[in-house]
Amino acid sequence: MKYLIFFSMFISLQSYACGKEKAFNIGLGAIISKYSEYSVKKDIFTIKDHGQIWLVLRKQEVFKSEPKEYPRAVVQKETCGVERVLWSK
């Protein structure tokens, strides 16, 4: 019984370990480390839940006002690690 309680606590902590805010900061950090010019444009990015991953990408209003390519980061929900940084239209 005590193993079941420990296991359920571990699972809940693991899912909390990569919350939206933490994933956003990690993804944004990966974008800035690869493309330093975006360090002054942090406020143009947002985060979206995409199943097993988080996507850190530009905000919709930025896309509408400036429809050009921007970097985005893919962050794994399970590990909170950056899978890749790529360009999107």
PyMOL commands that set and color helices and strands:
alter all, ss='L'
color gray80, all
select helices_A, chain A and resi 2-17+20-34+36-40+42-44+60-65
alter helices_A, ss='H'
color red, helices_A
select strands_A, chain A and resi 45-50+53-58+70-76+82-88
alter strands_A, ss='S'
color yellow, strands_A
deselect
rebuild
show_as cartoon
